[in-house]
Amino acid sequence: MPNSQYPQYVYEMMEEAERLLADEEDPDPCGAAAVCFDILALFSEHDEAKQFIQRAYRDGNLIRDNRRALSRLIDEWDDRPWQGRRRLALSFGYVSRWEDEYRADSEDEAEVPEDVRTYLDTGHIQLLEDYLGGQSKGAESAWQIFQEAIRVSKDPHAAMFWVGKEYAQQGYFAESTDILEELLRNYPKDQLARRLWVEVCWWRDHQNHIPWIPPLGDGSRFRRKMMETDPDGFTASESPDNILNQYRFPKPEGLPPNMKPKHLLSNLEETLGDLVGDADEQPTDSPVDWSYLDAIERRQIDVSKFPRWAREFLDDIDDPEQRRFTEEMLLEQFSNKSLYDDAYFEEDEESEDDLGDSPF
């Protein structure tokens, strides 16, 4: 539908999103994006709303805050694939306003169908095998358990909604989309599910373009870093004897009827692969310069490109290890190009106000 043919309230919603994002005193990029998701729930083809969400999530302060929050749990140099999934799940939780607006209590017990609660709990635990430890068999088992729980439930509507929400919260956006689309085919008037579906679809399509999440990796950087800093600990953590590297089958009593643990994984990997599909290419215009990770690993930090206040701050550090740590910290900070653009580094050497720009 051409933009000129949308109802007047849609234009007013876009104006509200712009106001929230542009507020000089208290900008709210997440709230602005939420308004656009509301528009997409009504008109899923609205291109301006889709583009505005990307713009909102490129807000420099939002990128900085989410990088800090994620780094408290996962180092940015940790490029193991399952950690990428955790970053997605955590990020979805950080920025989504779906729960705030549509659920007063995100842990509402009433939404869990009681007749299959045990099965859903078992599927949840299996999903955590992958989410927390990279045991892909857990995700494969969870899919089968959830599908069977939906089939045998007396309330398949509630069961599908719970599963769709569970997958979204754990960062499995393709699986969540598949479940929610099936729900909407059977219950097309469920506006709550439609609103969640819209947001999950966006995350599925843009999961490689979330600006505060490092590019996808294969774990090689993590292995090099650990071999450098803690080779013995890394070797022990990689051992097959380590309990974290051992997949735990679900208990038989927690499975739906006629399901046995040893039969769960047959011919399932191909099915899940069809859901995920091909990953989209990495963005070339990221507001974060992730090459800083390579510079740190190669120990090729060019401090001459730092602003003068940062160079003078480093000159006052005598301890080599402390200086190296500070150089890495500053390089990570300056990698956020949305806050530190080229103009920031164009300094007037004769100015006496440069030190006033220091964040310390």
Beta strands, then each sheet from edge to edge (+ up, - down):
end
